[in-house]
Amino acid sequence: MTMDSAPARHTGQGGTGRAGGSAGTTAVPRAVTAIHPPRRPGIDQARPLVRPGRVRRRDGVVPLVAADALAAVLTATAVPGLELPREAAGSLAVLIALLHAQAGLYRPRLAPSALLELPALAGRVAALWCGTAAVVAALDPRQALGWSVLLAAVCLQTALTCAGRGLVNQLRRRAARRRPASALVVGPGAGASAVAAALHGRPEYGLRPVGLADTGAGTDGDGAVPVLATHEDIRRAVVQNSVRHAVFTRPPEADERTAALVRLFHDHGCRLWLADPAGTAKVTGMRVTQPADQLWGYAVQPLLPRPSRRPERWVKRAIDGLLAALALIAAAPVMGLCALAVRISDGPGVIFRQERVGLYGRPFTLLKFRTLRADEHESATRWTVAGDNRMSPVGSFLRKSSLDELPQLWNVVRGDMSLVGPRPERPFFVAKFSNVHPGYEARHRMPVGITGLAQINGLRGDTSIEDRARFDNHYIDTWSLWQDLWILARTAASFFRFRLGGS
């Protein structure tokens, strides 16, 4: 089984700078050959991350949903010839909201326009009423909707939806002028200064620039906003000015220093935007919203991290809990034999408990079958136990076969872990790796797992931390339920190859 049975190697193959959540202004040396544990295990613990869902501002979606739902209800009750039950009006309101959400019509925008959205709105209203007419005709052909009634319903709901959204947008613009939100512009050179000047001179966008985070070779700025040159200056500005928006002038992954700021803004609940002063910026793997948004003529789009899709997270959690519970029942005889073997071979204390770092940096207690007797403090800071002479033949077999990981199924049932995700590490090493390897801290955007994309690609045991972090972040960025099932299938195949004497 390709579960992680030993910590990964921290070698000189590692990163070239600091991690996303704690990056500084200068890159650390590339060659890192050893880790020196602290004298006391409580030193240099991992910094807990802020859970983004608890600090992010309200998106203002409710007024738009209310306007769309009200238009659907009024249409269902006002058009002559529509003899629909009262419950149907509520169903139409829910369906149109779902259609608009699927089309991205509730995504945040700096310059929303109901008229620009008119084709998308009309198309989905027409699809809604065509579907409704088909259902009515199938249930009762005598109540089938005529073409004139259908056309009247589509036209009326489109007009009401457009008017309602226009009113909501107008009220938002007025509120934005009165109470603009603090924003930082992130990027190098004159492009960032131009975007900051546009925000400063056009209050209708609702963003008040309080600083320019220079990620280039050094920019003096135009004096309208202060230039922030260091990571600590940017962090201080975010806290002191209650910054809630960050406008990037080039893709965050364009360079290491810019990418490092994403975690800082994410931790403080900032909404991220990408403006394109040069007209050429592209974001790999990110769909441009339609209709296109703009900031005083600059193309702009929200940067929406994919792992924020909560409904799919809930489905993932439900599948994890169900499969882990079934696996616990199925593996109960094997776990009983493992526990008995450990008890006979190594004495009392069958289960080994160790603190690991999980989702958003929260610590939890990970469970394993004990494979050797080790000091609790030593196990928190010792990098590997491979080849330890205290390991019995039973413990060696359990580690090589990954059967010592089976108690982690209980961690999954409890919600500490997932079946698939980045492997959890100890707080001491999380703090160390976050300061050395770019993107290591970003692994905690997703629940940690028993197995993962890095493990099925052979990155388990004494392997490169940088490679594992890269695979883990790729898994998070491209996550899907199907990918989880594929990883579980690959893990099971690897386990059976081991049982049959293979690699």
N, C-alpha and C positions, 0 to 999 in steps of 0.2 A: 504494500500500500504506500502511495507516495505522500503520506502525511509527514509532517516535519518531526523527525525524531531526534534532532540535535540542532543547536544554534548554528547560524550561518557564520562563515568566516568574515572577519573584518580585516580586509587586506588593503594593500596599496593600490588595488584596482579601483578604489572608492572614488567618491565624488570630487568635484573641483571647487566646491563652495559650500556655503551653509544651506541648511534645509529651509523649506518654504516658511515655516513659522518662526524661525529665529535667525534669519539671514542677516548678516552685517553688511557693511559697505565694502569690505575687502574679502577676497577669496582666501580660504585657508589653503596651506600647502597641499599638494595632491598626494604626496607620499605619506601614508599613515601606516606605520608598520606594527604598532602595538597599542594596546589599551592598558592603562594602569588603574586598577580599581581603587576607589577611595578607602581610607582606613576604617571608616564607619559606613555601614550600608545605607544610612539615612541621607547621605550627602548626594546632591546632584540628581534628585528624582525628576521624573518626567514632568513637564509642565502640562497640566490639564488644559485641554482645548475648550473653548466656549461652544456650546451646542448652538449651531447656527439658527435652528428653528425658534429658539427662545429669544433671540435678540434682533432678528430681522424685522424691519418695519412692516406695517400693513401695506399691502400692495394696492389698495384702493379698488379691488376687484368687485366688491359687493355692490357698489352703485351701478356698475355696468351690468352685472348679472340681474339686478333688480329691474333695470330698464328693459333688458331683453325679455325677462319673464313677464313683466307687465304688458309689453307689446303683444306677446303671445296670448295672454289671457283676454285682453281687450278685443283682439281679433276674433278669438273663438266665440265671444259673446255678442259681438256687434255686427258681424257680417250677416245679412239676411240670407236665409236658406241653409245656414249651418245649424243643424239640429244635433249637436253633440252633447253627451252627458256632462255634468259639471266636473266629474273627475278627469275628463279628457283635457280640460283646460290646464290643469296642473301638470298632467303628463307632457303636454306640448311645451310648457314652460321649461320643464326639466330637460327634455330632448333638445330644445334649441340651445340651451346653455351648454350641453355636452358637445353639440356640433360646433359651437363657437369656440369652446375650449380646445377642441381637436385642431381647429384651424389657427390657433394662436391669437385669437381676437381678444384675449384677456391678458396678453403679455404686457409688461410695462413699456410705456412709450414716452419719449420726451416731447413729441409734437403730434399728439393723436388727432385724427380727423375722421369724422364719421362719413364724410363724402368720399374720401379715399378708400374707406372700407366698404363702400356701397356695393361693389360687385361681389365681394366675398359674403356680405350679409344677405344680398338678394339670392345668391345661389343656394345658400343653406336654408333660407326660408322656403324657397321653391322645393328643395329636396324634402323638407319637413312636411309640407302640405301634400306633395305627391305621395309620400309614404302614408300619410293619414288617409288620403282618398282611397288608396289601395286597400288598407285595412278595413275601412268602412264598407267598401264594395264587397270584400270577402265575407264579412260578418253578416251583412244584410244588403243584398243587391238593390232592394227598393229604396234604400237611403243613400245610394251612390251620389257623390258630389258632381254637379255639372261643371263644365268648363268655365262658365261665367262666374260661378261661386268660387271655384278654385283660383281663378285669376284675381278676383276681388280680395280674397284672403291673402294671397301672396303680396299684392300691391299695398294693402293696408298695413300688414305687419311690417313690411320693409320700411314703409314711411314712418310708422310709429317707432320702430327700432332706431332708425337713423336720427329721428328727432330726439328721442330719449338719450342716445349716446352723445349727440351734439350738446344737449343741456348739461350732461355730466362733465363733458370735456370743458365746457365754458366755466362751470363752477370750479373745476380743478385749476384752470389757468388763473382765475382770480385768487384762489387760495395760495397758489404757488407764488404769485407776486407779493402777497402779504407776508407769507412765512416761507421763504426759500430755505431749502435744506443745504447744509454745508457739504462741500464736495472738494475732492483733490483731483488734480489733473496729473496723470502719470505718463511720462514719456520724455524723450530727449529733443533738444533743438527748438527751432522756431515753430514746428508744428504744434507742440504742446502749448507754447505761449499763445499761438493763434486761437486754439480751442479755449484756453482760459480767458482770453480777451472776449471771445464770443459769449461765453457764459456770463462774464462780468457785465457786458453791455446789453444783454437780452434777458431780463428777469422773468419773462414768461415761461422759460424752461424750468423754473423752480429750483435751480442749482446755483448756489453762491460759492464761487471758488475761494478757498481759504489757503491754498498752497499749491505749489507746483513741484511734484516729486520728480526731480531730474534723474533719469537713468542713463544719461549719456556721459560725455566727457566733461560736462560742466557747462551750465548755462547761467548767465547773469540775470535773465528775465527782463521784463519791461518795467518793473517797479510796481505793477498793479497788485500782484500777489507775491508773497515770499517764496523763495526757492529753497526746497528742502533737499539737502545733499546726502544726508546719512539716514540709515534705517531707523536709528533711534529718534531722529528729528521727525520722521514720518509717523512713527508710532505715537510720539508725544502730541503731534498735531491732530491725529485721529481721536485721541482721548480728550484733549482739551477743547476741541471744537465740535465734539459730538458728530464727527463726519459719518454720513450715511450713504454717500455715493463716491465712487472712484471711476474716473473717466480715463481709460487707456487710449493712447494715440497710436499704438501698434499692438499686435497680438501679444498677450502676456507671455507666451512661450518663445517670443523672439529672442530673448536673452535671459541668462540665469538670474540677474538681479531683478528684472521686471517680474519674472515668474515667482521669485521669492516673496514679492509683495502681495500676491494673491492670497496666500494663507493669512497674512496680517489683516487684510480687509475682510476676509471671510470670517475670521475669528471675532471681529467687531461688528458683524452683521451688516456690512456695507453692500449696497447693490453695485454690481460691476457693469460698466458700459465700454464699448469699443467704438470710438470715433475715428474717422479716417481722413485726416487732413490732406493726405497725399492722393487719395482716391484709388489706392492700389492694395490696401491691406486685405488680406484674406485670413479667415480662421479655419484651420483644417478640422473637418469633422463637425462643423457647427452650421446649422441651416440658417440662412438669412431670413428674418421675419418678413412676411408679406402682409400688407403693403409696406414698402421700405420706410423707415423712420429717418429723420434728419435733425441736425443741430446747426441751425443757421447756414444751411447748405452743405454741411459735412455729413456724409453717410454715417449713421450710428445704429448700433444694435445692442440689445442686452446680452451679457454673457451669463448664460444660465447653466450652472453645473448640473450635469445629468443625474448624479446621484440624489438630487433633491426630490425626485418623484416619489412622493409618499405612498400612494396607493400600491405601487409595485413593491415598495419596501414592506408594506403590510403583508402582501401576498408571499414575499420571500420569507418573512418571519413565520407565517402560518405553515408553509411547506417545511421549513426547518424544524419547527416543533413537532409536526406530524411524523416526518421521516425519522427524526432522532428518537422519538418515543417508540416507533416500530422497531428501529435498529436496536434500542436497548433491550426490548423484549426478545428479539431474535438472537442477540449476542449474549444474553444472560448466562447460558451454560458455559460459553467460552470465557466470559469474565469471571465466573465462579472458579473455573479451573486455573485461570491466571492468578486469582487471589490466593487460592490454596497453594499453588506452587511458590509464590512469593513468601507466604507465611512459613512454609516448611523450609525453604532455602535460606531466607534472610531474617526470619523472626517477626515479632510484632511490628505493626505499622505498615499495612498493605498499601494504603493510599498516600501519595506524596502531594502536598499542597504547596503552591507557589504563586506569588503575586505577579500578575501580568497586566499589560496595558491594553484596553479595549477601545470601543467606539468613543470618539471625541476625547480620548486620553483618560477615560475613567478606568481606575484599577479594578481588577476582579481576581478571585482565587481560582486558579486553574488546577484541575485534578488529573493525576496520572497514577498508574501503578508504579510503586517504588522499585527502582532498578539498582540502587546502591544506597548505602548510608552516607549522607553528606551533611555537613553543618549548614544550618538554615541561612546564616549570614553569608557563608561562602557561596551557596548556591545562587544567591541574589546577584553576585558580582563575578563569579567564575565563568569564563567564556565557554569552555567545553569540558565534558567529562569523558570524552572518547578515550579508550585505553586505560581508564582508571582501574587500578588493581583492586579496588573495593567492590567492583562489579562482579556478581556471581554469574555462572553460566545461564541461570534462569533470567537474570536481569539483562544479560547480553542478548539472549534470544528475543526477549520482549521488545528491546529497543530496535533490533535489526528488522523485526517483523512489524513494527509499529503497533503491536498489540497493547503496549503501555499507554497508547493514546485513547483507548476505548472509554475510560471514565469521562472523557471530555464530551461524550454524548449527553451526559447530565448537564454540563455547562450549556450545551445548546438548548436543552429543554428549559432550563432556567432563564435563558435569554442573554447570558453572558457572551455567547459566541454564536456563530452561524456555521452551517456545514461547510460552506465555501466562502473564502475571504482571505485577506492577508493573515499570515501567521502572527500570533501575539508574541511580544517580547517583554523582557523584564524592565521595570522602570529605569534602572541604572543605565542599561544599554540603549533604551529609547532616547534618553537625554543625550547620550554620547553620539549616537548615530544621527540625531536630528541636527547636531551642530557640524556634521561632517559631510553627510550625503544629501544632495539636493533631492527634495521630494519625499524623504523618509517620513517626515511628520504627516505629510498629506495622506499616507496610508490609513490614517485613523478616521478618514471620512466615511469608511464603510465598516460594518461589524467584522471583527476578526473571525477567522474560520479554522476548522480542523485541517482542511486541505485548500489548495488554491492554484492559480495559474502558474505561479513560480514553482510549486512543488511538482506538478505534472510535467514540467519541463526540466526536471532534474536538479532544480535549485533547492536542495534540502541538505541538511547537515552542514559540513564545512565548506560553504560556497560563498560567493561574493555578495555582500550586502547591497552594493549599488545595483547589481543585476536584479536582485530580488525586489528592491524598491521599484525599479523600472517596470517589472512584470506586474507587480501589485497595483501600481497606479494605472497601467494600461487596462488591467481587469476592471478597475473602478470606472474609468472613463468610458469603457465600452460595455458596461455591465448589462446583462439581460438574464431573464430566467432560463432561457435556453442554454446560455453559456454556463450557468450553474449546473444544469443537468449534464452537459457535455463534460465538465470537469469531474463531476461525481462518477460518470461512466469511466473516464480515463483513470481515475483513482482506483476504482474497483478492479479494472483490468490489470493495473500494476500490482495490486495486492495478490490477485490469483496467479500472476506470473511468478511472484515470489513463492507462493505456496507450492507451485509446481516445480520449484528449483531453478527458475529463471532469475533474471537480474532484478 
